[in-house]
Amino acid sequence: MPQESAASTHRRSRLWVLIIIILIPPIVLPLWVPLYNKTDPTQWGFPFFFWFQFALILFSAVLTAGAYGLSRVADRRERRGRGDAQ
């Protein structure tokens, strides 16, 4: 395996690791119930449980969109490295 190919493979694997790290909070935070199983503080009359869930939806959507964008970049780099046509 040539040195340039090994370096590009390492760069690609780092990008996929970054994508996985970005996707961990949207998976773990909803499963961590003691974090949001409370009523205080309230926001606009909504208990913490409800407004945290809505904020978590937005937070998860932003992180998932970012991970998707990075996966497109990673896929494009992998195709270019293999010499595949798009």
N, CA, C and O atoms as a GROMACS GRO file, in nm:
protein
  344
    1MET      N    1   0.085  -0.118   0.000
    1MET     CA    2   0.000   0.000   0.000
    1MET      C    3   0.089   0.124   0.000
    1MET      O    4   0.171   0.139   0.090
    2PRO      N    5   0.075   0.210  -0.097
    2PRO     CA    6   0.158   0.330  -0.103
    2PRO      C    7   0.131   0.423   0.016
    2PRO      O    8   0.024   0.420   0.077
    3GLN      N    9   0.233   0.505   0.047
    3GLN     CA   10   0.224   0.594   0.162
    3GLN      C   11   0.110   0.694   0.145
    3GLN      O   12   0.040   0.722   0.243
    4GLU      N   13   0.089   0.748   0.026
    4GLU     CA   14  -0.016   0.846   0.004
    4GLU      C   15  -0.154   0.784   0.026
    4GLU      O   16  -0.242   0.849   0.082
    5SER      N   17  -0.172   0.662  -0.016
    5SER     CA   18  -0.299   0.594   0.004
    5SER      C   19  -0.327   0.568   0.152
    5SER      O   20  -0.440   0.581   0.196
    6ALA      N   21  -0.225   0.532   0.227
    6ALA     CA   22  -0.242   0.508   0.370
    6ALA      C   23  -0.280   0.637   0.442
    6ALA      O   24  -0.363   0.635   0.532
    7ALA      N   25  -0.219   0.749   0.402
    7ALA     CA   26  -0.251   0.878   0.464
    7ALA      C   27  -0.394   0.920   0.432
    7ALA      O   28  -0.464   0.971   0.519
    8SER      N   29  -0.437   0.898   0.308
    8SER     CA   30  -0.574   0.936   0.273
    8SER      C   31  -0.676   0.846   0.343
    8SER      O   32  -0.784   0.890   0.379
    9THR      N   33  -0.641   0.719   0.362
    9THR     CA   34  -0.729   0.628   0.436
    9THR      C   35  -0.740   0.672   0.581
    9THR      O   36  -0.848   0.667   0.640
   10HIS      N   37  -0.629   0.714   0.639
   10HIS     CA   38  -0.631   0.762   0.778
   10HIS      C   39  -0.717   0.888   0.789
   10HIS      O   40  -0.793   0.903   0.885
   11ARG      N   41  -0.706   0.980   0.692
   11ARG     CA   42  -0.786   1.101   0.693
   11ARG      C   43  -0.935   1.067   0.682
   11ARG      O   44  -1.018   1.127   0.750
   12ARG      N   45  -0.967   0.972   0.597
   12ARG     CA   46  -1.107   0.932   0.580
   12ARG      C   47  -1.161   0.869   0.707
   12ARG      O   48  -1.274   0.897   0.748
   13SER      N   49  -1.081   0.785   0.770
   13SER     CA   50  -1.129   0.721   0.891
   13SER      C   51  -1.148   0.823   1.003
   13SER      O   52  -1.239   0.808   1.084
   14ARG      N   53  -1.064   0.927   1.008
   14ARG     CA   54  -1.082   1.032   1.108
   14ARG      C   55  -1.213   1.106   1.084
   14ARG      O   56  -1.280   1.145   1.180
   15LEU      N   57  -1.250   1.126   0.960
   15LEU     CA   58  -1.376   1.195   0.930
   15LEU      C   59  -1.495   1.111   0.974
   15LEU      O   60  -1.593   1.164   1.026
   16TRP      N   61  -1.488   0.980   0.953
   16TRP     CA   62  -1.598   0.893   0.998
   16TRP      C   63  -1.605   0.886   1.150
   16TRP      O   64  -1.714   0.876   1.206
   17VAL      N   65  -1.491   0.891   1.218
   17VAL     CA   66  -1.491   0.895   1.364
   17VAL      C   67  -1.556   1.024   1.413
   17VAL      O   68  -1.633   1.022   1.509
   18LEU      N   69  -1.526   1.136   1.347
   18LEU     CA   70  -1.590   1.263   1.381
   18LEU      C   71  -1.741   1.255   1.363
   18LEU      O   72  -1.816   1.307   1.446
   19ILE      N   73  -1.787   1.192   1.257
   19ILE     CA   74  -1.931   1.176   1.233
   19ILE      C   75  -1.995   1.095   1.346
   19ILE      O   76  -2.102   1.130   1.394
   20ILE      N   77  -1.930   0.990   1.388
   20ILE     CA   78  -1.983   0.908   1.498
   20ILE      C   79  -1.989   0.989   1.627
   20ILE      O   80  -2.087   0.981   1.701
   21ILE      N   81  -1.885   1.068   1.654
   21ILE     CA   82  -1.884   1.150   1.775
   21ILE      C   83  -1.996   1.253   1.770
   21ILE      O   84  -2.058   1.281   1.873
   22ILE      N   85  -2.022   1.309   1.654
   22ILE     CA   86  -2.131   1.407   1.640
   22ILE      C   87  -2.266   1.340   1.664
   22ILE      O   88  -2.357   1.405   1.717
   23LEU      N   89  -2.282   1.215   1.628
   23LEU     CA   90  -2.410   1.147   1.642
   23LEU      C   91  -2.433   1.087   1.781
   23LEU      O   92  -2.544   1.043   1.811
   24ILE      N   93  -2.333   1.084   1.866
   24ILE     CA   94  -2.350   1.026   1.999
   24ILE      C   95  -2.447   1.107   2.086
   24ILE      O   96  -2.537   1.047   2.145
   25PRO      N   97  -2.435   1.241   2.097
   25PRO     CA   98  -2.529   1.314   2.183
   25PRO      C   99  -2.677   1.298   2.147
   25PRO      O  100  -2.759   1.281   2.237
   26PRO      N  101  -2.716   1.302   2.018
   26PRO     CA  102  -2.859   1.281   1.988
   26PRO      C  103  -2.910   1.142   2.027
   26PRO      O  104  -3.031   1.123   2.042
   27ILE      N  105  -2.821   1.047   2.042
   27ILE     CA  106  -2.863   0.912   2.082
   27ILE      C  107  -2.863   0.898   2.234
   27ILE      O  108  -2.956   0.842   2.292
   28VAL      N  109  -2.758   0.949   2.298
   28VAL     CA  110  -2.741   0.928   2.442
   28VAL      C  111  -2.830   1.018   2.526
   28VAL      O  112  -2.889   0.973   2.624
   29LEU      N  113  -2.842   1.146   2.490
   29LEU     CA  114  -2.919   1.240   2.573
   29LEU      C  115  -3.064   1.199   2.594
   29LEU      O  116  -3.112   1.208   2.707
   30PRO      N  117  -3.139   1.155   2.492
   30PRO     CA  118  -3.276   1.111   2.520
   30PRO      C  119  -3.284   0.987   2.609
   30PRO      O  120  -3.385   0.966   2.676
   31LEU      N  121  -3.181   0.906   2.609
   31LEU     CA  122  -3.180   0.785   2.691
   31LEU      C  123  -3.142   0.813   2.836
   31LEU      O  124  -3.164   0.729   2.923
   32TRP      N  125  -3.084   0.929   2.862
   32TRP     CA  126  -3.039   0.967   2.994
   32TRP      C  127  -3.152   1.041   3.066
   32TRP      O  128  -3.146   1.163   3.081
   33VAL      N  129  -3.253   0.969   3.110
   33VAL     CA  130  -3.376   1.024   3.166
   33VAL      C  131  -3.355   1.109   3.291
   33VAL      O  132  -3.420   1.213   3.301
   34PRO      N  133  -3.268   1.073   3.385
   34PRO     CA  134  -3.251   1.159   3.504
   34PRO      C  135  -3.206   1.301   3.470
   34PRO      O  136  -3.224   1.393   3.551
   35LEU      N  137  -3.149   1.320   3.352
   35LEU     CA  138  -3.107   1.453   3.310
   35LEU      C  139  -3.225   1.549   3.297
   35LEU      O  140  -3.214   1.666   3.333
   36TYR      N  141  -3.337   1.500   3.246
   36TYR     CA  142  -3.450   1.590   3.218
   36TYR      C  143  -3.579   1.550   3.291
   36TYR      O  144  -3.686   1.603   3.260
   37ASN      N  145  -3.572   1.460   3.385
   37ASN     CA  146  -3.690   1.416   3.459
   37ASN      C  147  -3.716   1.509   3.578
   37ASN      O  148  -3.704   1.469   3.694
   38LYS      N  149  -3.752   1.634   3.547
   38LYS     CA  150  -3.781   1.733   3.650
   38LYS      C  151  -3.873   1.840   3.593
   38LYS      O  152  -3.890   1.850   3.471
   39THR      N  153  -3.930   1.920   3.679
   39THR     CA  154  -4.023   2.024   3.634
   39THR      C  155  -3.961   2.162   3.634
   39THR      O  156  -4.002   2.248   3.556
   40ASP      N  157  -3.862   2.186   3.721
   40ASP     CA  158  -3.799   2.318   3.728
   40ASP      C  159  -3.667   2.314   3.655
   40ASP      O  160  -3.598   2.212   3.661
   41PRO      N  161  -3.628   2.418   3.588
   41PRO     CA  162  -3.690   2.549   3.572
   41PRO      C  163  -3.796   2.547   3.462
   41PRO      O  164  -3.786   2.470   3.366
   42THR      N  165  -3.895   2.630   3.475
   42THR     CA  166  -3.998   2.641   3.373
   42THR      C  167  -3.960   2.751   3.274
   42THR      O  168  -3.892   2.847   3.309
   43GLN      N  169  -4.005   2.736   3.153
   43GLN     CA  170  -3.980   2.833   3.047
   43GLN      C  171  -4.112   2.862   2.979
   43GLN      O  172  -4.171   2.771   2.920
   44TRP      N  173  -4.160   2.985   2.984
   44TRP     CA  174  -4.289   3.026   2.925
   44TRP      C  175  -4.403   2.938   2.975
   44TRP      O  176  -4.496   2.908   2.900
   45GLY      N  177  -4.397   2.897   3.100
   45GLY     CA  178  -4.502   2.816   3.160
   45GLY      C  179  -4.489   2.667   3.135
   45GLY      O  180  -4.569   2.589   3.187
   46PHE      N  181  -4.390   2.625   3.057
   46PHE     CA  182  -4.369   2.484   3.029
   46PHE      C  183  -4.268   2.427   3.129
   46PHE      O  184  -4.165   2.489   3.153
   47PRO      N  185  -4.297   2.310   3.187
   47PRO     CA  186  -4.198   2.246   3.275
   47PRO      C  187  -4.072   2.209   3.196
   47PRO      O  188  -4.076   2.195   3.073
   48PHE      N  189  -3.963   2.194   3.267
   48PHE     CA  190  -3.834   2.163   3.206
   48PHE      C  191  -3.842   2.042   3.113
   48PHE      O  192  -3.785   2.042   3.004
   49PHE      N  193  -3.914   1.939   3.156
   49PHE     CA  194  -3.924   1.816   3.077
   49PHE      C  195  -3.968   1.846   2.934
   49PHE      O  196  -3.910   1.794   2.839
   50PHE      N  197  -4.072   1.929   2.919
   50PHE     CA  198  -4.128   1.955   2.786
   50PHE      C  199  -4.038   2.043   2.702
   50PHE      O  200  -4.009   2.010   2.586
   51TRP      N  201  -3.992   2.156   2.757
   51TRP     CA  202  -3.912   2.242   2.671
   51TRP      C  203  -3.774   2.184   2.642
   51TRP      O  204  -3.715   2.214   2.539
   52PHE      N  205  -3.723   2.100   2.732
   52PHE     CA  206  -3.597   2.033   2.703
   52PHE      C  207  -3.614   1.934   2.587
   52PHE      O  208  -3.526   1.922   2.502
   53GLN      N  209  -3.726   1.866   2.584
   53GLN     CA  210  -3.752   1.772   2.474
   53GLN      C  211  -3.758   1.845   2.340
   53GLN      O  212  -3.702   1.798   2.241
   54PHE      N  213  -3.826   1.960   2.336
   54PHE     CA  214  -3.832   2.038   2.213
   54PHE      C  215  -3.694   2.089   2.173
   54PHE      O  216  -3.657   2.085   2.055
   55ALA      N  217  -3.617   2.136   2.270
   55ALA     CA  218  -3.481   2.182   2.241
   55ALA      C  219  -3.394   2.066   2.193
   55ALA      O  220  -3.309   2.083   2.105
   56LEU      N  221  -3.415   1.950   2.250
   56LEU     CA  222  -3.338   1.832   2.209
   56LEU      C  223  -3.369   1.791   2.065
   56LEU      O  224  -3.281   1.745   1.992
   57ILE      N  225  -3.493   1.809   2.025
   57ILE     CA  226  -3.530   1.780   1.886
   57ILE      C  227  -3.453   1.870   1.791
   57ILE      O  228  -3.397   1.823   1.692
   58LEU      N  229  -3.450   2.000   1.821
   58LEU     CA  230  -3.378   2.094   1.735
   58LEU      C  231  -3.227   2.066   1.737
   58LEU      O  232  -3.162   2.067   1.632
   59PHE      N  233  -3.174   2.042   1.856
   59PHE     CA  234  -3.031   2.011   1.870
   59PHE      C  235  -2.994   1.886   1.791
   59PHE      O  236  -2.892   1.883   1.722
   60SER      N  237  -3.077   1.783   1.801
   60SER     CA  238  -3.051   1.658   1.730
   60SER      C  239  -3.060   1.676   1.579
   60SER      O  240  -2.981   1.619   1.504
   61ALA      N  241  -3.156   1.757   1.534
   61ALA     CA  242  -3.170   1.782   1.391
   61ALA      C  243  -3.047   1.854   1.335
   61ALA      O  244  -3.000   1.821   1.226
   62VAL      N  245  -2.997   1.951   1.409
   62VAL     CA  246  -2.878   2.025   1.364
   62VAL      C  247  -2.756   1.932   1.358
   62VAL      O  248  -2.682   1.933   1.260
   63LEU      N  249  -2.736   1.853   1.463
   63LEU     CA  250  -2.622   1.762   1.464
   63LEU      C  251  -2.634   1.654   1.356
   63LEU      O  252  -2.534   1.618   1.293
   64THR      N  253  -2.753   1.603   1.335
   64THR     CA  254  -2.772   1.501   1.232
   64THR      C  255  -2.749   1.558   1.092
   64THR      O  256  -2.690   1.492   1.007
   65ALA      N  257  -2.796   1.681   1.069
   65ALA     CA  258  -2.772   1.745   0.939
   65ALA      C  259  -2.622   1.767   0.918
   65ALA      O  260  -2.571   1.747   0.807
   66GLY      N  261  -2.552   1.809   1.022
   66GLY     CA  262  -2.407   1.826   1.010
   66GLY      C  263  -2.336   1.695   0.981
   66GLY      O  264  -2.244   1.690   0.899
   67ALA      N  265  -2.377   1.589   1.049
   67ALA     CA  266  -2.318   1.458   1.026
   67ALA      C  267  -2.347   1.409   0.884
   67ALA      O  268  -2.262   1.347   0.820
   68TYR      N  269  -2.467   1.438   0.836
   68TYR     CA  270  -2.501   1.399   0.698
   68TYR      C  271  -2.411   1.472   0.598
   68TYR      O  272  -2.360   1.412   0.504
   69GLY      N  273  -2.393   1.602   0.620
   69GLY     CA  274  -2.306   1.678   0.531
   69GLY      C  275  -2.164   1.624   0.532
   69GLY      O  276  -2.102   1.612   0.426
   70LEU      N  277  -2.113   1.592   0.650
   70LEU     CA  278  -1.979   1.535   0.658
   70LEU      C  279  -1.972   1.397   0.592
   70LEU      O  280  -1.869   1.362   0.533
   71SER      N  281  -2.078   1.320   0.602
   71SER     CA  282  -2.077   1.187   0.539
   71SER      C  283  -2.074   1.199   0.387
   71SER      O  284  -2.014   1.117   0.319
   72ARG      N  285  -2.139   1.303   0.336
   72ARG     CA  286  -2.133   1.326   0.189
   72ARG      C  287  -1.990   1.359   0.147
   72ARG      O  288  -1.941   1.310   0.045
   73VAL      N  289  -1.923   1.444   0.226
   73VAL     CA  290  -1.784   1.479   0.197
   73VAL      C  291  -1.696   1.354   0.205
   73VAL      O  292  -1.612   1.332   0.118
   74ALA      N  293  -1.714   1.273   0.309
   74ALA     CA  294  -1.634   1.151   0.325
   74ALA      C  295  -1.658   1.055   0.210
   74ALA      O  296  -1.564   0.994   0.159
   75ASP      N  297  -1.783   1.041   0.170
   75ASP     CA  298  -1.814   0.951   0.059
   75ASP      C  299  -1.752   1.000  -0.070
   75ASP      O  300  -1.700   0.921  -0.149
   76ARG      N  301  -1.757   1.131  -0.093
   76ARG     CA  302  -1.697   1.189  -0.214
   76ARG      C  303  -1.546   1.164  -0.215
   76ARG      O  304  -1.490   1.130  -0.319
   77ARG      N  305  -1.482   1.181  -0.100
   77ARG     CA  306  -1.336   1.156  -0.092
   77ARG      C  307  -1.304   1.009  -0.116
   77ARG      O  308  -1.206   0.977  -0.183
   78GLU      N  309  -1.387   0.920  -0.063
   78GLU     CA  310  -1.362   0.778  -0.085
   78GLU      C  311  -1.377   0.740  -0.231
   78GLU      O  312  -1.298   0.663  -0.285
   79ARG      N  313  -1.478   0.795  -0.295
   79ARG     CA  314  -1.497   0.767  -0.439
   79ARG      C  315  -1.380   0.821  -0.521
   79ARG      O  316  -1.332   0.755  -0.613
   80ARG      N  317  -1.336   0.941  -0.487
   80ARG     CA  318  -1.225   1.001  -0.560
   80ARG      C  319  -1.098   0.919  -0.536
   80ARG      O  320  -1.018   0.902  -0.628
   81GLY      N  321  -1.079   0.868  -0.414
   81GLY     CA  322  -0.962   0.786  -0.384
   81GLY      C  323  -0.962   0.654  -0.459
   81GLY      O  324  -0.856   0.603  -0.496
   82ARG      N  325  -1.080   0.598  -0.480
   82ARG     CA  326  -1.090   0.471  -0.554
   82ARG      C  327  -1.092   0.492  -0.705
   82ARG      O  328  -1.070   0.399  -0.782
   83GLY      N  329  -1.119   0.617  -0.747
   83GLY     CA  330  -1.126   0.646  -0.889
   83GLY      C  331  -1.262   0.617  -0.949
   83GLY      O  332  -1.274   0.607  -1.071
   84ASP      N  333  -1.365   0.603  -0.865
   84ASP     CA  334  -1.500   0.580  -0.914
   84ASP      C  335  -1.559   0.708  -0.970
   84ASP      O  336  -1.527   0.818  -0.925
   85ALA      N  337  -1.645   0.693  -1.068
   85ALA     CA  338  -1.718   0.807  -1.122
   85ALA      C  339  -1.840   0.833  -1.035
   85ALA      O  340  -1.894   0.741  -0.975
   86GLN      N  341  -1.883   0.957  -1.029
   86GLN     CA  342  -2.001   0.988  -0.949
   86GLN      C  343  -2.120   0.962  -1.027
   86GLN      O  344  -2.232   0.981  -0.978
   0.00000   0.00000   0.00000
